[in-house]
Amino acid sequence: MITDKKDGKCGDQLQQPVKRKDRKGNCNMKRRRASRNKLLIFTIPLLILALIIGVYYYAIKENSSEQNTQGKESPIITQPSGKNTVDSKNERNSNLEKLVEETFSLSKEGKVPNIPFVSGKTERKEVNQEWGKSDHISETAKGRYEEYKSHHATIGYVDQTVNDIRSYDSELQNISLNDIKKTGGEPDDIRYYKDSTHDQIILVYHENTSTDLLWVLPVKTEQEPNPKVDHISLFTQIEKTPNQQPQVEKPNQQGNQSISAVISKMSLEDKIGQMILAGVSGTTMDASAKKLISQIHVGGIIFYKNNFETSAQAVQFVNQLKAGNSSSLPLLLGVDQEGGRVTRLPGGLVNFPPNKQIGQVNNPEFSYKVGTLLGQELKEFGLNLDFAPVLDINSNPNNPVIGDRSFGNNAEIVSKLGVQTMKGIQSQNVITTIKHFPGHGDTSVDSHLDLPIVNKSLKELKELELIPFERAINQGADVVMVAHILLPQLDKSNPGTMSKAVMTDLLRKQLGFTGVIMTDDMTMGAITEHFDTGKAAVESVKAGSDIILVGHDYNNVVKIISSLKTAVQNGEISEQRLNESIERIIQLKRNYSINDTKVESPKINEINHSINSLMNNYLH
């Protein structure tokens, strides 16, 4: 059989002989079919594979597309919502800012938002007519408080006049610490209050001469650095009439008389007596002490450590003096209770660290609380005047008299802590005495022994020594004690306690002090070694002092009073000059509602517990 080599395969498969032409055509067709079959065998899997890849790729693409679509659509959905949130927040901030501004603005008129009454003017009957009966009434040392829950307010009264409006309004409680300072700036004063349930900071803004706006907030913490308002208080100082205080009935009681009316009825001797703060000897009321309060009618008594032995004896002595006072004016009863090495009170009271250590802690809240407890100590013993705080800057390491009694050598620290200690003492209704003006810190001589000289210009004093005193005066200092220091660049001849340049020109006129000026003890060596005490007292009153401190010896008191009386009688001192001092002294006593009420035994254990707790919190 003849085959075509080319088509041999095809030919081998033929079962029947055919013509060559037909055989060739069939063979080609078979080849084409075989090629197609081969192609299909390879192509179909490839197509399936391609299909799988395509489906997989499409799925990924769809998923990606969906994600992209969601990503693109998200802003479209949230943008209006976010814009609304921002707008809402801006609107809220704007409303809060307006509320803070409104609160500050209204406070200048004696008002607070959403309350119709005026602090210092509205009478209690008007409040009762407008709001009806209160939900709760409480009586405190500062007056009567009535709570109105539905109005979120508490109203305080002195006599029958509104003097404190406290608002707990929910809108005000949205205001934060930063909101207040943004509108009101830094406060004029900062106070603190803490008990078992509260730990608060109080920002005080002086809105006018008699009214303060107080913002009360929780103390800021790391968790809450910008706390929100708990409540506000608009407090107006109203002179409380003496018949509102429990007082020992005495002849010639001044009652509701004006100060000028009281002065007009005083004899010359009574006026001079009020300008003396005298020391007494012994631990009971002897003949000399009795004469001081029943005949000379001194304005007050200073006690030293040797006057007090036990707490029972001290209280008995204080009560004897109060009962024996025959003047129509109550006694100032003072003591040097600074803490540290200068303390006078008996009974085993836990002592405070010296001011130097408190300065190292450098915490205004701590200083305020120390002051509060110092005030409580005096109050427990029936005393009302603390010769503290020390505002001297300890700038001279060789200073023999100040040293650790100072808060330090830094004017800012001394100012800040000194003012807070002063405020703490005042919070207990105890009068403060800032000392030793114009600054005893840069002396190398103890004025108890001799007369120190500070050769500084007024400009130099203003750059350091005067800073704490000026701050304290601006924050409501009651009494300034002037030091026996010679300042040749201000007054070449007279120490501060006898210098018009220091007391009148500097303290009164330049620093604007309107309170009581008191001398340091005129029986100290700085005076007795260089001056006659009688003449020194006369010069002191002529120069501007209101109270002459005579710490030792009844005979010194008699001599000084005699010298002052002679100076008035011969025209060296006018009686009008005395009247100016008497007015300031009476005003001081009225401001603190001073009275000669008997006191009971002091609660030493309670005070010691408070002192120990305070020390543990801040010193350990």
C-alpha positions in Angstrom: 0.0 0.0 0.0 1.4 3.3 -1.0 1.2 6.0 1.5 2.1 9.6 1.4 4.8 10.2 4.1 3.2 13.5 4.9 -0.1 11.9 5.4 1.0 8.6 6.6 -0.6 8.8 9.9 -3.9 9.7 8.3 -3.4 6.9 5.7 -2.6 4.3 8.2 -6.0 4.9 9.7 -8.0 4.5 6.6 -9.8 1.2 6.5 -11.1 1.5 2.9 -9.1 2.4 -0.2 -10.1 5.7 -1.7 -9.0 7.9 -4.4 -5.9 9.9 -3.7 -7.8 13.3 -3.8 -10.5 12.1 -1.5 -8.1 10.6 0.8 -6.1 13.8 1.1 -9.2 15.9 1.9 -10.4 13.5 4.5 -7.0 13.5 6.1 -6.8 17.3 6.2 -10.2 17.4 7.9 -9.2 14.9 10.5 -6.1 16.9 11.2 -8.1 20.0 11.7 -10.4 18.2 14.1 -7.5 16.8 16.0 -5.9 20.3 16.2 -9.2 21.7 17.4 -9.5 19.0 20.0 -5.9 19.6 21.1 -6.6 23.3 21.3 -9.8 22.7 23.3 -7.9 20.5 25.7 -5.4 23.3 26.4 -7.8 26.2 26.0 -10.7 25.2 28.3 -8.5 24.9 31.4 -7.0 28.2 30.6 -10.4 29.8 30.1 -11.5 28.3 33.4 -8.4 29.6 35.1 -8.9 33.0 33.5 -12.5 33.0 34.6 -11.4 32.2 38.2 -8.8 34.9 38.2 -11.3 37.3 36.7 -13.9 36.6 39.3 -11.3 36.9 42.1 -9.9 40.2 40.7 -13.5 41.5 40.2 -14.3 40.6 43.8 -11.2 42.4 45.1 -12.0 45.4 42.9 -15.6 45.5 44.1 -14.5 45.3 47.7 -11.9 48.0 47.2 -14.5 50.1 45.4 -17.0 49.7 48.2 -14.4 50.7 50.7 -13.4 53.7 48.7 -17.0 54.6 48.2 -17.6 54.4 52.0 -14.5 56.5 52.6 -15.7 59.1 50.1 -19.2 59.1 51.4 -18.2 59.4 55.1 -17.4 63.1 55.0 -20.6 63.8 53.1 -22.6 62.2 55.8 -20.6 63.5 58.8 -19.8 66.9 57.6 -23.1 68.5 58.3 -23.1 66.7 61.8 -19.6 67.9 62.6 -20.4 71.4 61.5 -23.5 71.4 63.7 -21.3 70.1 66.7 -18.8 72.9 66.1 -21.5 75.5 65.8 -23.2 74.2 68.9 -19.9 74.3 70.9 -19.2 77.8 69.7 -22.7 78.9 70.6 -22.3 77.3 74.0 -19.0 79.0 74.7 -20.4 82.3 73.5 -23.4 82.0 75.9 -21.1 81.1 78.8 -18.9 84.1 78.0 -21.9 86.3 78.0 -23.1 84.8 81.3 -19.7 85.5 82.9 -19.7 89.0 81.6 -23.3 89.5 82.8 -22.3 88.2 86.3 -19.4 90.5 86.6 -21.4 93.5 85.3 -24.4 92.8 87.6 -22.2 92.4 90.7 -21.1 96.0 90.4 -24.8 96.8 91.1 -25.1 94.3 93.9 -27.0 91.8 91.8 -26.5 88.3 90.4 -28.2 86.7 87.4 -31.8 85.5 87.7 -32.2 86.8 91.3 -34.2 90.1 91.8 -32.6 91.2 95.1 -29.7 93.7 95.7 -27.0 92.9 98.2 -26.6 95.6 100.7 -30.0 97.1 100.0 -32.9 94.6 99.8 -34.7 94.1 103.1 -35.7 90.6 104.4 -39.4 91.4 104.2 -39.0 92.1 100.5 -37.4 88.7 100.0 -40.2 87.0 101.9 -42.9 88.9 99.9 -41.2 87.9 96.6 -40.2 84.3 97.4 -42.3 83.3 100.4 -41.0 81.2 103.3 -37.6 79.7 103.0 -36.9 76.0 103.1 -34.2 76.1 105.7 -32.8 78.8 108.1 -29.3 78.7 109.7 -27.8 81.2 112.2 -24.0 81.7 112.0 -21.5 84.1 113.5 -21.7 86.1 110.3 -25.5 86.4 110.3 -28.7 84.6 109.3 -28.9 82.5 106.1 -32.2 81.4 104.4 -32.2 78.7 101.7 -34.6 78.7 98.8 -34.3 75.3 97.0 -36.7 76.1 94.1 -34.6 79.2 93.3 -31.3 77.5 93.7 -30.2 80.3 96.1 -29.4 81.1 99.7 -29.8 84.6 101.0 -27.7 85.9 103.9 -28.7 88.9 106.2 -27.1 91.2 108.6 -29.8 92.5 110.9 -32.7 92.6 108.3 -30.7 93.6 105.2 -29.5 91.2 102.5 -25.7 91.1 102.5 -24.9 87.8 100.9 -26.6 86.3 97.7 -25.5 82.8 96.9 -26.6 81.3 93.6 -26.4 77.6 92.7 -28.0 78.2 89.3 -27.3 75.3 86.9 -26.3 77.7 84.1 -23.6 79.2 86.4 -22.4 75.7 87.2 -21.4 75.2 83.6 -18.8 78.0 83.9 -15.2 76.8 84.4 -12.2 78.3 86.1 -10.7 79.3 82.7 -14.0 81.0 81.7 -13.9 83.2 84.9 -10.3 84.2 84.4 -10.7 84.8 80.7 -13.3 87.5 81.4 -12.4 88.7 84.9 -8.7 88.3 84.8 -6.7 87.3 87.9 -8.7 87.6 91.2 -8.0 90.2 93.8 -7.8 87.5 96.4 -7.8 83.7 96.6 -9.2 81.8 99.6 -9.6 78.1 100.4 -12.2 76.1 102.2 -12.0 72.5 103.3 -14.1 70.2 105.5 -15.1 66.6 105.4 -17.1 67.0 102.2 -15.6 70.1 100.5 -12.2 71.1 99.1 -12.8 74.4 97.5 -10.9 77.4 96.0 -12.6 80.8 96.2 -11.8 83.5 93.7 -12.5 86.9 95.1 -13.1 90.0 92.9 -13.5 93.3 94.7 -16.4 94.9 92.8 -16.5 98.1 94.9 -15.4 99.3 98.3 -17.9 97.1 100.2 -18.9 94.3 97.8 -17.0 91.2 96.7 -17.9 88.7 94.0 -16.8 85.2 95.1 -16.6 82.3 92.6 -16.5 79.0 94.6 -15.1 76.0 92.7 -13.5 72.6 93.6 -9.8 72.8 94.0 -8.2 71.8 90.6 -6.5 68.4 90.3 -4.6 66.6 87.6 -7.8 64.7 86.7 -9.8 68.0 86.6 -7.4 70.9 85.8 -10.3 73.2 84.8 -13.1 72.7 87.4 -16.6 74.1 87.1 -18.4 76.5 89.5 -20.2 75.1 92.5 -21.8 78.5 93.3 -21.2 82.2 93.5 -21.6 84.6 96.4 -22.1 88.3 96.2 -21.1 89.5 99.6 -21.5 93.1 100.9 -19.8 94.3 104.1 -22.5 95.8 106.3 -21.6 97.2 109.7 -23.4 95.0 112.2 -25.0 97.0 114.9 -23.6 96.3 118.4 -26.9 95.2 119.9 -26.8 92.2 117.6 -23.7 90.9 119.5 -24.0 89.3 123.0 -22.2 91.9 125.1 -21.8 92.5 128.8 -24.1 95.3 129.9 -22.1 98.3 130.9 -22.8 102.0 131.6 -22.6 104.4 128.7 -22.9 101.5 126.2 -22.6 103.0 122.7 -25.5 101.1 121.2 -26.4 102.3 117.7 -24.7 105.6 117.9 -22.6 106.9 115.0 -18.8 106.9 115.5 -18.8 110.7 115.6 -21.5 110.7 118.2 -19.5 108.3 120.4 -16.3 110.4 120.0 -18.2 113.6 120.9 -19.1 112.1 124.3 -15.6 111.0 125.1 -13.3 112.9 127.5 -9.7 113.8 126.5 -8.5 111.2 128.9 -10.7 108.5 127.4 -9.4 109.4 123.9 -5.8 109.1 124.9 -6.5 105.9 126.8 -8.0 104.3 123.7 -4.7 105.1 121.8 -2.7 102.9 124.3 -2.2 99.2 124.1 -0.7 98.2 127.4 1.1 95.2 128.8 0.2 93.8 132.2 2.4 92.0 134.8 1.6 88.7 136.5 -1.0 86.1 135.8 -4.0 87.7 137.5 -5.6 91.1 137.5 -3.5 93.1 140.0 -4.1 96.7 141.1 -2.2 98.1 138.1 -4.1 96.1 135.6 -7.4 97.2 137.2 -6.4 100.8 136.9 -5.6 100.4 133.2 -9.1 99.2 132.4 -11.3 100.9 134.9 -9.6 104.4 135.2 -7.3 105.0 132.3 -9.6 103.1 129.9 -6.8 101.8 127.7 -7.9 100.6 124.2 -6.4 97.2 124.7 -4.0 94.8 126.4 -1.0 92.9 125.0 -0.2 89.5 126.7 3.2 87.9 126.8 4.3 84.3 127.6 4.8 85.1 131.3 1.1 86.2 131.6 -0.1 82.7 130.7 0.6 79.5 132.7 -2.2 77.1 131.9 -5.2 77.4 129.6 -7.6 77.6 132.5 -5.6 80.4 134.1 -5.2 82.3 130.8 -9.0 82.2 130.1 -9.7 83.3 133.7 -7.3 86.2 133.4 -8.8 87.3 130.1 -12.3 87.1 131.4 -11.3 89.2 134.5 -10.0 91.9 132.3 -13.1 91.9 130.1 -15.4 92.1 133.1 -13.4 94.9 134.7 -13.4 97.1 131.6 -15.6 100.1 132.4 -15.2 101.9 129.1 -18.1 102.0 126.6 -15.6 100.5 124.1 -14.6 96.9 124.2 -10.9 95.9 124.7 -8.5 94.8 122.0 -6.8 91.7 123.5 -3.7 90.8 121.6 -0.8 88.4 121.6 2.2 87.5 119.4 1.1 84.2 118.0 3.2 83.8 114.9 4.0 80.1 115.1 7.6 78.8 115.2 9.7 80.3 118.0 7.3 83.2 118.7 4.2 81.8 120.4 2.5 82.9 123.6 -0.5 80.7 124.2 -0.3 77.9 126.9 -2.0 74.6 127.3 0.2 72.3 125.3 -0.8 73.5 121.8 1.0 71.8 119.0 3.4 74.4 117.6 3.5 75.3 113.9 6.7 75.2 112.0 8.5 78.6 111.6 7.5 80.7 108.7 10.8 79.9 107.0 9.7 76.3 106.7 6.3 77.3 105.5 8.0 79.4 102.9 9.9 76.4 101.7 6.7 74.5 101.2 5.5 77.6 99.3 1.8 76.5 99.1 -0.7 79.4 99.5 -3.4 77.0 100.6 -1.2 75.7 103.4 -0.5 79.2 104.6 -4.2 80.1 104.6 -5.0 77.1 106.7 -2.1 77.8 109.1 -3.6 81.3 109.5 -7.1 79.9 110.1 -5.8 77.7 112.9 -3.8 80.6 114.4 -7.0 82.6 114.4 -8.9 79.7 116.0 -6.3 79.5 118.8 -6.8 83.1 119.7 -10.6 82.9 119.5 -10.6 79.9 121.9 -8.7 82.0 124.5 -11.1 85.0 124.1 -8.4 87.1 122.3 -9.2 89.2 119.2 -5.9 90.6 117.9 -2.9 88.7 116.5 0.4 90.4 116.1 1.0 88.5 112.9 1.9 87.8 110.1 5.5 88.8 109.7 6.0 90.4 106.3 9.7 91.1 106.6 11.9 89.8 103.8 14.9 88.1 105.3 17.4 89.6 102.9 20.2 89.9 105.4 21.6 86.6 106.7 23.1 88.4 109.7 19.7 89.6 110.9 19.5 88.8 114.6 15.7 89.4 115.1 13.8 88.2 112.1 15.5 85.1 110.7 13.1 82.1 110.4 10.2 84.4 111.4 10.2 85.4 107.8 8.8 83.4 104.9 12.1 83.8 103.1 14.3 86.2 101.1 12.0 86.3 98.1 9.5 89.2 97.9 6.9 87.2 95.9 6.9 84.2 98.3 6.7 86.5 101.3 3.9 88.5 99.7 1.8 85.5 98.6 2.1 83.4 101.8 1.9 86.4 104.1 -1.3 87.6 102.6 -2.8 84.1 102.7 -1.8 83.7 106.4 -3.4 87.1 107.1 -6.6 86.1 105.3 -6.8 82.8 107.3 -6.5 84.7 110.6 -9.2 87.2 109.5 -11.5 84.3 108.5 -11.8 83.5 112.2 -12.9 87.1 113.0 -9.5 87.9 114.5 -7.7 91.2 113.7 -4.3 90.9 112.0 -1.2 93.0 112.4 1.2 93.0 109.5 4.7 93.8 110.7 7.4 95.3 110.9 6.8 98.2 108.4 8.6 99.3 106.3 10.7 96.1 106.7 13.0 94.7 109.4 14.7 92.1 107.2 17.8 93.9 106.2 19.0 94.9 109.7 22.0 93.6 111.7 20.9 95.1 115.0 18.0 93.8 117.2 15.7 96.8 117.8 14.8 95.3 121.2 18.3 96.3 122.2 19.2 99.3 120.0 18.2 101.3 117.0 18.8 99.6 113.7 19.7 101.7 110.6 18.7 100.8 107.1 20.4 103.2 104.6 18.0 102.5 101.6 16.3 105.0 99.3 12.6 104.9 98.8 13.2 103.5 95.3 15.2 100.6 96.8 12.5 100.0 99.5 9.8 99.8 96.8 11.8 97.3 94.9 11.9 94.9 97.8 10.9 95.6 101.4 7.6 97.4 100.6 6.2 94.8 98.2 4.6 92.5 100.8 3.2 95.4 102.8 1.7 97.0 99.7 0.1 93.7 98.6 -1.3 93.1 102.1 -2.7 96.6 102.3 -4.5 96.1 99.0 -5.9 92.9 100.3 -7.5 94.4 103.4 -4.8 94.6 106.1 -6.3 95.7 109.5 -3.4 97.1 111.4 0.2 97.9 110.4 2.9 97.8 113.0 5.7 100.2 112.3 9.2 99.2 113.3 11.8 101.1 115.3 14.2 101.5 112.3 16.0 104.6 111.3 15.9 105.2 107.5 18.2 108.2 107.0 17.2 108.6 103.3 13.6 109.1 104.4 14.1 110.8 107.8 17.5 111.6 109.2 16.4 112.1 112.8 13.5 109.9 113.6 12.9 106.1 113.6 9.9 104.9 111.7 7.7 104.9 114.8 8.3 108.7 115.2 8.6 109.7 111.5 5.9 111.6 109.5 7.8 110.7 106.3 7.3 107.0 107.1 3.8 106.8 108.6 2.0 109.7 106.9 3.8 110.3 103.7 4.7 106.8 102.8 2.2 104.5 104.5 -0.9 106.7 104.4 -0.4 108.8 101.2 1.7 106.6 98.9 0.5 103.1 99.9 -3.1 104.3 100.6 -3.5 102.6 104.0 -6.6 103.7 105.8 -6.6 101.3 108.8 -4.9 101.5 112.2 -1.2 102.3 112.5 0.4 100.9 115.6 4.0 101.4 116.9 6.2 98.5 117.9 6.7 98.4 121.7 7.9 101.8 122.9 9.7 100.2 125.8 12.2 98.5 123.5 15.9 99.5 123.6 15.6 101.2 120.2 13.5 103.9 121.9 14.6 103.9 125.5 18.3 104.0 124.7 17.9 107.1 122.5 14.7 109.0 123.5 12.5 109.9 126.4 9.5 107.6 126.1 7.0 110.4 126.8 8.4 112.7 124.2 8.8 109.7 121.7 5.1 108.9 122.1 4.1 112.6 121.4 6.3 112.7 118.3 4.8 109.3 117.2 1.2 110.7 117.4 2.2 113.9 115.7 3.8 111.8 112.9 0.6 109.7 112.3 0.4 106.7 114.6 -3.0 105.7 116.1 -2.0 103.3 118.8 1.1 103.5 121.0 2.2 100.0 122.2 3.6 100.1 125.7 4.5 96.5 126.4 6.1 96.8 129.8 5.7 98.6 133.1 2.6 100.4 134.3 4.7 103.5 135.1 5.6 103.8 131.4 1.9 103.9 130.5 1.3 106.6 133.1 4.2 108.7 131.8 3.2 108.4 128.1 -0.4 109.3 128.8 0.7 112.3 130.9 3.0 113.5 128.0 0.2 113.1 125.4 -2.3 115.0 127.6 0.1 117.9 128.1 0.9 118.0 124.4 -2.9 118.4 123.6 -3.4 121.0 126.3 -0.5 123.1 125.1 -1.5 122.9 121.5 1.3 120.7 120.3 -1.3 118.0 119.3 -4.8 119.0 118.3 -7.8 117.1 119.7 -8.9 116.7 116.1 -5.7 114.8 115.5 -6.8 112.4 118.3 -10.3 112.1 116.9 -8.9 110.8 113.6 -7.2 108.0 115.4 -10.1 107.3 117.7 -12.4 107.0 114.6 -10.1 104.4 113.1 -9.9 102.5 116.3 -13.6 102.4 116.9 -14.2 101.4 113.2 -11.7 98.5 113.6 -13.5 97.3 116.7 -16.9 97.5 115.0 -15.7 95.8 111.8 -14.9 92.7 113.9 -17.8 93.1 116.3 -15.3 93.1 119.2 -17.0 92.6 122.5 -16.2 91.8 126.2 -18.1 88.6 126.3 -16.8 85.9 128.6 -15.3 82.8 127.0 -15.3 79.2 128.2 -12.4 76.7 128.4 -10.5 76.3 125.1 -10.8 73.1 123.1 -7.1 72.3 123.1 -7.5 68.7 121.9 -9.6 69.7 118.9 -7.2 72.4 117.8 -4.2 70.0 118.2 -6.0 67.4 116.1 -6.6 69.9 113.3 -2.9 71.1 113.5 -1.5 67.6 113.3 -3.8 66.7 110.4 -2.7 69.9 108.5 1.0 69.1 109.2 0.6 65.5 108.0 -1.0 66.6 104.8 1.5 69.3 103.8 4.8 68.4 105.5 5.0 64.6 105.1 
